[in-house]
């Protein structure tokens, strides 16, 4: 199975964050767009514990630091693999230790494909200087939650409301 690993240019961190597969990249994109996230760290630690009499080791996929000070450790696995008892065990024991430590633990398996495509498109515009800061601030103030992008764009540009779609 090809992993498609690489580096993602994170606007949150101002640097590169590595990923091992496309599912990890998708979760990192969402984290990069989450205003409550202020830090993203790939493969942040190695955990070792005795589980059922065996010494086990685990490296989580990444760690998120939230503006609130909360730390969230994230493991990414395709939903189809979560039913495998070995995979379930490999993800369960780290979660118990992490939660006992006072951190949050997340096992992530995907999101709505339309949401991810929109986030991928918008990711290029999150870096400083691509869009003037005053225009970004204006959009934050004036765009209504749930407003159609075309309507918001035309209204902010001062060209009025969009044309009605033509039904054929």
Phi, psi and omega in degrees: 000128178285139183262335181055053179282163180178198178235139179249130179280100185276128174287330180294314184269341184075016181208191181274140174234123183284155174218155183258340181203173184293330178293319175297318179301317180299316180292325178293321176301315179296319178296321181295334179268353182278115183294345179275353179265129177240355178209140178228122183231122181279140177039065192284340185198164175243124180258137176229131180207157174268119182235120181053041176081000180244142175280124181240154181228145180209138173243111179297156182293314175195171183231136177248135172254126183265154179301334179287348184099350178291146175246134179236124176263131186240131169245138182245126178215140174300142182304325181297337182269346184291340179280345178290123183302323179294319179293317179301316178295317181298334179265336185286310186295322175297323179300317179298316180294318181296314180295320177297332178284348180097008177261169175268153179228134182227132169251118187246135184234008178134172181216176179303126183302325179294317177301313181297321178295319178296318179296318178300317179297313185285342184303325182294339185262004183274347184278142182305139176093342180290315176240132180306138185302322181294327178289323177297313179299319178298317179298316178302322181285322194256338181283130182277142178299127179087358181292141177296139183302317182298319179294313180298317182298312181292320180295315180293328179281349179080019181260010177087193183276156181292157175292152174290141178294143180273126179269131179246000000 
